[in-house]
């Protein structure tokens, strides 16, 4: 049996020579690495030579890193499939009806709200998705060696794209007289409000994904 120190040396090899980042992959590979090393030691090799032979049989650095890349691809595929399932469960008729009602309400009340209040409300609306993104990012930093980091990186690209479109819509320029201004604000804020509902639901689906564990056996 390998000692704790010897196991730590094997783990160090995985981290520095094969650049294994994820705890799940590291633990799986360490188990195989240690087993092969013990088998070589049973054949009469000392621990240094035994670990070298075991390292070569596992594929050395490039081979082990390829296993990690396969792990990442597998997790991303699981995340995409699961995220689609979650979104389908969220975007049912109650969500759609609520979104439309919010849009109608915004369209009705906008002419009775001052421009200053509208502007403040618009900036507040922008902060909601950004706040959710910020919270998710902080949570992902706490899980830097976990497969959840893959979940964050994969979903963050989608979220940032959608939020950027949302912000571009908020920055649309206005040209026209006062009556056209009212219609512009009515239409623009209605679309923004409905899109905000969709974005918030979309981003909240991330929270459910973060609570789930995606696993993949490397061997």
N, C-alpha and C positions, 0 to 999 in steps of 0.2 A: 504493500500500500504506500502511496505517496504521502509525504508529510505536508502539512499546511504551507510550509515555506516553498516546497517543490511545486505545489499546485499554484501558488502565487506567481512563481516564475513562469509557469506555462501560461497563465492568464496574461502576464506581462507580454509574452511573445505574441499572443493573439491581438493585443491592443496596439503594440508598437510596430510589429513586422507585417501583420495582415490588416492593420487599421480597422479592426472590428469596433463598431460604434455602439451597437445595440446590445443591451443586456441579455435579451432572449437568445440572440445568435451566439453571443459569447458563452453563455452557460451551456448551450447545446454542444458547441464545438469543444469547449473545455472537457466535457464528459468524454467525447470521442478521443480527444488528444491524450487525456490521462489514461484511458483504457488501453490505447495502443502503446503508450510509454510503458505501462506496467507489463504488457505482454512482452515487449522487447527486453525489459529488465529480467523477466522470468527466463528468457533465453540466455541470460548471462551477461548482458550489456550493463554498463554503469548508467546512471540516470542521464548524464549528458549525451552519451551516444544514443541511448534509447529514445530520448526526446527528439534528437535530430532525425533518426529513422522515422519516428512517428510523424514528425513535421513534414517530411518528404512524402510519406504515404497519403497524408491529408491534402496534398497539393501545394504545400508551401504557401507563401504570402499571396501570390496571384490567384491560386486556386481557392483559398479560403475567402478572399475578398470577393470572388465571383459568387460564392455562396451567399454572401451578404447582399450583393446586388440582386440576386434572385429573390432573396427574402424581401427586399424593398419593393420589387415589382409585384410580388405576390400580395403583400399587404395593401399596396395601392389599389390593386384589382379588387380586393375584398372591400376596401373602403368605398370605392366607387359604386359597387353593387349594393352595398348596405345603405349608402347615402341616398341612392335612388329609391330604395324601398321606404326609407323614412320620409322623404319628400312626398311620395305618393300617398302616404298615410296622413300627412299634414294638409296637403292641398286637396281637401274634399269640399263638398258643397258648403258646409258652414263657414269655412275660411273664405271661400269665394264670395259668398253672400255678404259676409262682414266687410270684406275689402271694398265691395261695390257700395255698400251703405256708407262707409266712411268717406268714399269719394264723393257721393251725392251730398253728404252733410257739409263737406268742405266747400263744395261748389255753391251751396246755398248761403253759407254764412260769410264767405270771403268778402262780398261787397260791403258788409256791415262792420268789418274790422279795419282798423287804421293800418297804414303802411308800416309804421314802426312795429306794431304788434305782430303783423304778418312776417316781418323780417326776423324778429326775435324768435318767433315760432319756427321759422324755416331753419335757422341755425340750430335750434334745439333738436329738430328732426334729424339733422345731419349728425349730431353727436350720438344718437342712439346706436346706429350701426357701428360707428367708430368705437364706441364704448364696448360693444360686444366683441369686436375684433381685438381691442386692447386687452380685455379680460382673457380671451382665448390665448393670446400671445403669451401673457404672463404665466398662464397655466402650462403652456407648452415648454417654457423655460425650466419649469420644475421637473419636467419629464424628459430631460435632454438625452438620456440613454435608453429611453423606452421607445417601443414601436409607435406610441402616440405622437412622437415627434414627426413620424412619417405622415400620420393623419393630418397634423397641423400644416406641414409643408404642402401637402397635396391639395388640401381644401383652401388654404390661404390664397393660392393663386387664383382660384375661382372667385373667392369672396372679394378680393381687391379689385378684380376686373368689374364686378357688378357695382361695387361702391363707387368706383371711378365714373362709370356711366351715370350713376345717380347724381354725383356732384356736378358733372357736366350739364345735366338737365337743370340743376339749380342755377347754373351760371348763364342760362340763355339770355341774350340781350333783348331789350324791349325798345320798340320804335312805334310811335303813334300818339293819338290824342288821348284825352282822359277817359273817354268811353271805351276806347280800345285797350287802355291800361287795365280797366276793371275786368274786361273779358280775358285779357292775357293772364292776369293773376288768378282768375277763376279756373281757367283751363290748366295753367301750369301747376298750380298748387293741388288741383284735383289729381292730376297725373302723378305728381310727386308724392302725395299722400297715399295713393293706392300702391305705388311702387315701394314706398316705405314699408307698408304692411307685408308685401311680398319679401322684401329684403330681410326684415326682422325675423319672419318665420324661417327663411332660408338660413340665416345665421344661427338661430336658436337650434336648428337641427344639428349644428356642430356639437352642441353640448351633449346631446344624446350619443353622438359618435364617440366623444371623448370618454364617456362612461363605459364603452364597450371595449373588450380586449380582442385584438386580432392576432392570431397565432399561426405560426407556420413551422413545421418540422423541417430542419435543414438536412436531415438524413434519416 
